[in-house]
Amino acid sequence: MAHLVTEPISKVRFEIEDHGSMVELIVVHDGFSGETEMYKGISGGWQAIIAKLKTLLETGVAPDWQGERPAAQRNRS
């Protein structure tokens, strides 16, 4: 993980758009200089995080995060 310090800093932006009785959450993670190690490490991770957030908001119950890794990390094992 120490090698990630040498990579350019990326930015995450959250946008919330009102659609009447619903809202849309848009996550933009950019600033990568190609397919860096950080990019590879987080690819697929946002989908899992947003899915868990959706479950929490819809049910009021926090999903279990124990032992989960983003898809990109599971695929490298």
A tleap script that builds the chain and sets N, CA, C and O, in Angstrom:
source leaprc.protein.ff14SB
mol = sequence {
  NMET ALA HIE LEU VAL THR GLU PRO ILE SER
  LYS VAL ARG PHE GLU ILE GLU ASP HIE GLY
  SER MET VAL GLU LEU ILE VAL VAL HIE ASP
  GLY PHE SER GLY GLU THR GLU MET TYR LYS
  GLY ILE SER GLY GLY TRP GLN ALA ILE ILE
  ALA LYS LEU LYS THR LEU LEU GLU THR GLY
  VAL ALA PRO ASP TRP GLN GLY GLU ARG PRO
  ALA ALA GLN ARG ASN ARG CSER
}
set mol.1.N position { 0.804 -1.195 0.000 }
set mol.1.CA position { 0.000 0.000 0.000 }
set mol.1.C position { 0.852 1.267 0.000 }
set mol.1.O position { 0.388 2.308 -0.465 }
set mol.2.N position { 2.058 1.212 0.497 }
set mol.2.CA position { 2.899 2.404 0.576 }
set mol.2.C position { 3.178 2.976 -0.807 }
set mol.2.O position { 3.337 4.189 -0.945 }
set mol.3.N position { 3.240 2.134 -1.829 }
set mol.3.CA position { 3.509 2.614 -3.183 }
set mol.3.C position { 2.389 3.493 -3.731 }
set mol.3.O position { 2.613 4.256 -4.670 }
set mol.4.N position { 1.188 3.400 -3.161 }
set mol.4.CA position { 0.069 4.218 -3.623 }
set mol.4.C position { 0.289 5.701 -3.329 }
set mol.4.O position { -0.319 6.556 -3.973 }
set mol.5.N position { 1.145 6.009 -2.374 }
set mol.5.CA position { 1.428 7.397 -1.998 }
set mol.5.C position { 2.050 8.156 -3.173 }
set mol.5.O position { 1.891 9.372 -3.279 }
set mol.6.N position { 2.741 7.461 -4.035 }
set mol.6.CA position { 3.410 8.122 -5.152 }
set mol.6.C position { 2.460 8.420 -6.318 }
set mol.6.O position { 2.829 9.145 -7.241 }
set mol.7.N position { 1.251 7.872 -6.285 }
set mol.7.CA position { 0.297 8.105 -7.368 }
set mol.7.C position { -0.389 9.460 -7.198 }
set mol.7.O position { -0.524 9.953 -6.078 }
set mol.8.N position { -0.823 10.064 -8.317 }
set mol.8.CA position { -1.567 11.325 -8.213 }
set mol.8.C position { -2.829 11.139 -7.376 }
set mol.8.O position { -3.414 10.055 -7.352 }
set mol.9.N position { -3.241 12.196 -6.694 }
set mol.9.CA position { -4.445 12.142 -5.867 }
set mol.9.C position { -5.668 12.146 -6.770 }
set mol.9.O position { -5.768 12.967 -7.682 }
set mol.10.N position { -6.591 11.239 -6.522 }
set mol.10.CA position { -7.847 11.207 -7.265 }
set mol.10.C position { -8.922 11.908 -6.423 }
set mol.10.O position { -8.753 12.122 -5.222 }
set mol.11.N position { -10.025 12.256 -7.084 }
set mol.11.CA position { -11.104 12.948 -6.393 }
set mol.11.C position { -12.402 12.166 -6.546 }
set mol.11.O position { -12.660 11.556 -7.583 }
set mol.12.N position { -13.215 12.196 -5.488 }
set mol.12.CA position { -14.542 11.596 -5.519 }
set mol.12.C position { -15.548 12.720 -5.335 }
set mol.12.O position { -15.432 13.535 -4.420 }
set mol.13.N position { -16.536 12.750 -6.221 }
set mol.13.CA position { -17.595 13.758 -6.132 }
set mol.13.C position { -18.938 13.041 -6.071 }
set mol.13.O position { -19.201 12.122 -6.847 }
set mol.14.N position { -19.788 13.475 -5.134 }
set mol.14.CA position { -21.127 12.926 -5.000 }
set mol.14.C position { -22.123 13.986 -5.449 }
set mol.14.O position { -22.090 15.119 -4.968 }
set mol.15.N position { -22.996 13.624 -6.358 }
set mol.15.CA position { -24.038 14.527 -6.821 }
set mol.15.C position { -25.384 13.898 -6.504 }
set mol.15.O position { -25.588 12.706 -6.734 }
set mol.16.N position { -26.294 14.693 -5.982 }
set mol.16.CA position { -27.647 14.216 -5.689 }
set mol.16.C position { -28.615 15.041 -6.520 }
set mol.16.O position { -28.655 16.266 -6.406 }
set mol.17.N position { -29.396 14.365 -7.355 }
set mol.17.CA position { -30.363 15.036 -8.208 }
set mol.17.C position { -31.773 14.693 -7.757 }
set mol.17.O position { -32.095 13.528 -7.525 }
set mol.18.N position { -32.595 15.699 -7.636 }
set mol.18.CA position { -33.992 15.543 -7.221 }
set mol.18.C position { -34.832 15.126 -8.425 }
set mol.18.O position { -34.790 15.762 -9.478 }
set mol.19.N position { -35.593 14.051 -8.254 }
set mol.19.CA position { -36.505 13.562 -9.286 }
set mol.19.C position { -37.890 13.378 -8.675 }
set mol.19.O position { -38.476 12.299 -8.762 }
set mol.20.N position { -38.407 14.437 -8.057 }
set mol.20.CA position { -39.735 14.359 -7.442 }
set mol.20.C position { -39.703 13.535 -6.172 }
set mol.20.O position { -39.097 13.938 -5.180 }
set mol.21.N position { -40.354 12.383 -6.200 }
set mol.21.CA position { -40.410 11.525 -5.004 }
set mol.21.C position { -39.170 10.646 -4.866 }
set mol.21.O position { -39.081 9.840 -3.940 }
set mol.22.N position { -38.223 10.797 -5.773 }
set mol.22.CA position { -36.999 10.000 -5.739 }
set mol.22.C position { -35.795 10.920 -5.894 }
set mol.22.O position { -35.931 12.071 -6.310 }
set mol.23.N position { -34.630 10.408 -5.559 }
set mol.23.CA position { -33.383 11.119 -5.809 }
set mol.23.C position { -32.432 10.173 -6.532 }
set mol.23.O position { -32.546 8.951 -6.436 }
set mol.24.N position { -31.505 10.763 -7.245 }
set mol.24.CA position { -30.482 9.982 -7.937 }
set mol.24.C position { -29.132 10.364 -7.353 }
set mol.24.O position { -28.797 11.546 -7.272 }
set mol.25.N position { -28.364 9.376 -6.952 }
set mol.25.CA position { -27.019 9.589 -6.440 }
set mol.25.C position { -26.029 9.241 -7.547 }
set mol.25.O position { -26.038 8.135 -8.087 }
set mol.26.N position { -25.184 10.204 -7.869 }
set mol.26.CA position { -24.164 9.997 -8.890 }
set mol.26.C position { -22.803 10.101 -8.205 }
set mol.26.O position { -22.515 11.087 -7.527 }
set mol.27.N position { -21.974 9.082 -8.387 }
set mol.27.CA position { -20.627 9.075 -7.820 }
set mol.27.C position { -19.645 9.187 -8.975 }
set mol.27.O position { -19.637 8.359 -9.886 }
set mol.28.N position { -18.815 10.229 -8.923 }
set mol.28.CA position { -17.797 10.442 -9.946 }
set mol.28.C position { -16.440 10.373 -9.257 }
set mol.28.O position { -16.133 11.190 -8.389 }
set mol.29.N position { -15.638 9.402 -9.646 }
set mol.29.CA position { -14.294 9.234 -9.080 }
set mol.29.C position { -13.330 9.386 -10.236 }
set mol.29.O position { -13.239 8.511 -11.098 }
set mol.30.N position { -12.607 10.501 -10.258 }
set mol.30.CA position { -11.714 10.752 -11.382 }
set mol.30.C position { -10.381 11.311 -10.917 }
set mol.30.O position { -10.118 11.424 -9.720 }
set mol.31.N position { -9.543 11.658 -11.892 }
set mol.31.CA position { -8.225 12.187 -11.582 }
set mol.31.C position { -7.132 11.137 -11.660 }
set mol.31.O position { -6.009 11.367 -11.212 }
set mol.32.N position { -7.458 9.984 -12.229 }
set mol.32.CA position { -6.462 8.922 -12.375 }
set mol.32.C position { -5.607 9.189 -13.601 }
set mol.32.O position { -6.098 9.714 -14.600 }
set mol.33.N position { -4.352 8.837 -13.534 }
set mol.33.CA position { -3.475 8.956 -14.703 }
set mol.33.C position { -3.317 7.556 -15.302 }
set mol.33.O position { -2.265 6.928 -15.180 }
set mol.34.N position { -4.367 7.088 -15.940 }
set mol.34.CA position { -4.367 5.745 -16.515 }
set mol.34.C position { -4.853 4.707 -15.515 }
set mol.34.O position { -5.475 5.036 -14.505 }
set mol.35.N position { -4.560 3.458 -15.815 }
set mol.35.CA position { -4.984 2.361 -14.941 }
set mol.35.C position { -3.939 2.148 -13.854 }
set mol.35.O position { -3.183 1.176 -13.877 }
set mol.36.N position { -3.913 3.072 -12.905 }
set mol.36.CA position { -2.956 3.003 -11.803 }
set mol.36.C position { -3.354 1.896 -10.828 }
set mol.36.O position { -4.427 1.305 -10.955 }
set mol.37.N position { -2.498 1.623 -9.872 }
set mol.37.CA position { -2.813 0.617 -8.852 }
set mol.37.C position { -4.047 1.020 -8.048 }
set mol.37.O position { -4.867 0.167 -7.707 }
set mol.38.N position { -4.189 2.321 -7.739 }
set mol.38.CA position { -5.377 2.782 -7.018 }
set mol.38.C position { -6.631 2.547 -7.850 }
set mol.38.O position { -7.646 2.067 -7.346 }
set mol.39.N position { -6.547 2.890 -9.123 }
set mol.39.CA position { -7.687 2.677 -10.028 }
set mol.39.C position { -8.087 1.206 -10.036 }
set mol.39.O position { -9.266 0.876 -9.913 }
set mol.40.N position { -7.112 0.336 -10.179 }
set mol.40.CA position { -7.396 -1.104 -10.188 }
set mol.40.C position { -7.966 -1.562 -8.850 }
set mol.40.O position { -8.840 -2.428 -8.804 }
set mol.41.N position { -7.467 -0.975 -7.760 }
set mol.41.CA position { -7.912 -1.372 -6.430 }
set mol.41.C position { -9.339 -0.988 -6.105 }
set mol.41.O position { -10.014 -1.690 -5.350 }
set mol.42.N position { -9.817 0.132 -6.671 }
set mol.42.CA position { -11.175 0.570 -6.345 }
set mol.42.C position { -12.188 0.192 -7.414 }
set mol.42.O position { -13.391 0.333 -7.193 }
set mol.43.N position { -11.730 -0.285 -8.566 }
set mol.43.CA position { -12.663 -0.656 -9.626 }
set mol.43.C position { -13.624 -1.731 -9.122 }
set mol.43.O position { -13.208 -2.773 -8.614 }
set mol.44.N position { -14.880 -1.459 -9.270 }
set mol.44.CA position { -15.899 -2.389 -8.784 }
set mol.44.C position { -16.291 -2.151 -7.347 }
set mol.44.O position { -17.313 -2.669 -6.897 }
set mol.45.N position { -15.517 -1.388 -6.619 }
set mol.45.CA position { -15.815 -1.151 -5.211 }
set mol.45.C position { -16.984 -0.221 -4.967 }
set mol.45.O position { -17.759 -0.431 -4.034 }
set mol.46.N position { -17.122 0.806 -5.794 }
set mol.46.CA position { -18.212 1.755 -5.589 }
set mol.46.C position { -19.574 1.094 -5.740 }
set mol.46.O position { -20.501 1.438 -5.007 }
set mol.47.N position { -19.721 0.158 -6.668 }
set mol.47.CA position { -21.012 -0.514 -6.843 }
set mol.47.C position { -21.440 -1.209 -5.558 }
set mol.47.O position { -22.607 -1.143 -5.173 }
set mol.48.N position { -20.508 -1.869 -4.900 }
set mol.48.CA position { -20.821 -2.574 -3.655 }
set mol.48.C position { -21.180 -1.592 -2.547 }
set mol.48.O position { -22.105 -1.840 -1.774 }
set mol.49.N position { -20.462 -0.494 -2.466 }
set mol.49.CA position { -20.733 0.505 -1.433 }
set mol.49.C position { -22.108 1.123 -1.635 }
set mol.49.O position { -22.866 1.267 -0.675 }
set mol.50.N position { -22.443 1.490 -2.869 }
set mol.50.CA position { -23.738 2.106 -3.163 }
set mol.50.C position { -24.874 1.109 -2.919 }
set mol.50.O position { -25.931 1.492 -2.417 }
set mol.51.N position { -24.670 -0.146 -3.263 }
set mol.51.CA position { -25.696 -1.166 -3.014 }
set mol.51.C position { -25.969 -1.310 -1.518 }
set mol.51.O position { -27.121 -1.442 -1.106 }
set mol.52.N position { -24.914 -1.286 -0.708 }
set mol.52.CA position { -25.088 -1.382 0.751 }
set mol.52.C position { -25.787 -0.141 1.297 }
set mol.52.O position { -26.637 -0.241 2.182 }
set mol.53.N position { -25.429 1.029 0.768 }
set mol.53.CA position { -26.081 2.265 1.181 }
set mol.53.C position { -27.564 2.222 0.843 }
set mol.53.O position { -28.398 2.621 1.655 }
set mol.54.N position { -27.894 1.743 -0.343 }
set mol.54.CA position { -29.298 1.626 -0.763 }
set mol.54.C position { -30.066 0.715 0.191 }
set mol.54.O position { -31.181 1.040 0.598 }
set mol.55.N position { -29.479 -0.412 0.545 }
set mol.55.CA position { -30.120 -1.336 1.485 }
set mol.55.C position { -30.368 -0.656 2.824 }
set mol.55.O position { -31.453 -0.779 3.391 }
set mol.56.N position { -29.378 0.055 3.329 }
set mol.56.CA position { -29.521 0.765 4.600 }
set mol.56.C position { -30.648 1.782 4.535 }
set mol.56.O position { -31.478 1.850 5.441 }
set mol.57.N position { -30.683 2.573 3.467 }
set mol.57.CA position { -31.708 3.612 3.344 }
set mol.57.C position { -33.113 3.029 3.189 }
set mol.57.O position { -34.080 3.597 3.697 }
set mol.58.N position { -33.228 1.909 2.496 }
set mol.58.CA position { -34.542 1.304 2.260 }
set mol.58.C position { -35.059 0.509 3.445 }
set mol.58.O position { -36.267 0.454 3.672 }
set mol.59.N position { -34.159 -0.108 4.206 }
set mol.59.CA position { -34.603 -1.000 5.285 }
set mol.59.C position { -34.342 -0.451 6.677 }
set mol.59.O position { -34.982 -0.869 7.642 }
set mol.60.N position { -33.405 0.483 6.787 }
set mol.60.CA position { -33.020 0.989 8.101 }
set mol.60.C position { -32.067 0.051 8.831 }
set mol.60.O position { -31.710 0.296 9.984 }
set mol.61.N position { -31.657 -1.021 8.162 }
set mol.61.CA position { -30.749 -2.003 8.767 }
set mol.61.C position { -29.414 -1.938 8.033 }
set mol.61.O position { -29.366 -2.039 6.807 }
set mol.62.N position { -28.334 -1.769 8.789 }
set mol.62.CA position { -27.007 -1.711 8.192 }
set mol.62.C position { -26.577 -3.100 7.737 }
set mol.62.O position { -26.556 -4.031 8.541 }
set mol.63.N position { -26.235 -3.253 6.460 }
set mol.63.CA position { -25.770 -4.557 5.965 }
set mol.63.C position { -24.430 -4.940 6.596 }
set mol.63.O position { -23.680 -4.082 7.061 }
set mol.64.N position { -24.148 -6.220 6.602 }
set mol.64.CA position { -22.883 -6.738 7.129 }
set mol.64.C position { -21.778 -6.529 6.095 }
set mol.64.O position { -21.925 -6.917 4.937 }
set mol.65.N position { -20.678 -5.919 6.515 }
set mol.65.CA position { -19.551 -5.661 5.623 }
set mol.65.C position { -18.398 -6.620 5.889 }
set mol.65.O position { -17.386 -6.574 5.190 }
set mol.66.N position { -18.530 -7.469 6.865 }
set mol.66.CA position { -17.442 -8.347 7.280 }
set mol.66.C position { -16.957 -9.216 6.128 }
set mol.66.O position { -17.739 -9.907 5.474 }
set mol.67.N position { -15.658 -9.167 5.896 }
set mol.67.CA position { -15.034 -10.084 4.952 }
set mol.67.C position { -15.244 -9.768 3.485 }
set mol.67.O position { -14.805 -10.537 2.630 }
set mol.68.N position { -15.900 -8.664 3.164 }
set mol.68.CA position { -16.157 -8.352 1.762 }
set mol.68.C position { -15.018 -7.541 1.175 }
set mol.68.O position { -14.421 -6.696 1.842 }
set mol.69.N position { -14.732 -7.818 -0.092 }
set mol.69.CA position { -13.740 -7.049 -0.840 }
set mol.69.C position { -14.363 -6.665 -2.169 }
set mol.69.O position { -15.210 -7.397 -2.680 }
set mol.70.N position { -13.967 -5.538 -2.742 }
set mol.70.CA position { -14.472 -5.173 -4.062 }
set mol.70.C position { -14.192 -6.262 -5.085 }
set mol.70.O position { -13.243 -7.033 -4.940 }
set mol.71.N position { -15.019 -6.319 -6.114 }
set mol.71.CA position { -14.897 -7.353 -7.155 }
set mol.71.C position { -13.506 -7.385 -7.760 }
set mol.71.O position { -12.969 -8.464 -8.010 }
set mol.72.N position { -12.915 -6.231 -7.999 }
set mol.72.CA position { -11.580 -6.181 -8.612 }
set mol.72.C position { -10.552 -6.898 -7.748 }
set mol.72.O position { -9.653 -7.556 -8.273 }
set mol.73.N position { -10.674 -6.778 -6.441 }
set mol.73.CA position { -9.736 -7.449 -5.550 }
set mol.73.C position { -10.026 -8.938 -5.470 }
set mol.73.O position { -9.096 -9.737 -5.371 }
set mol.74.N position { -11.301 -9.331 -5.509 }
set mol.74.CA position { -11.649 -10.752 -5.486 }
set mol.74.C position { -11.104 -11.444 -6.723 }
set mol.74.O position { -10.641 -12.581 -6.640 }
set mol.75.N position { -11.152 -10.781 -7.861 }
set mol.75.CA position { -10.711 -11.365 -9.130 }
set mol.75.C position { -9.205 -11.569 -9.188 }
set mol.75.O position { -8.723 -12.385 -9.974 }
set mol.76.N position { -8.453 -10.839 -8.368 }
set mol.76.CA position { -6.987 -10.966 -8.382 }
set mol.76.C position { -6.498 -12.052 -7.434 }
set mol.76.O position { -5.313 -12.383 -7.442 }
set mol.77.N position { -7.372 -12.604 -6.630 }
set mol.77.CA position { -6.966 -13.613 -5.642 }
set mol.77.C position { -6.674 -14.942 -6.293 }
set mol.77.O position { -6.320 -15.901 -5.607 }
savepdb mol mol.pdb
quit
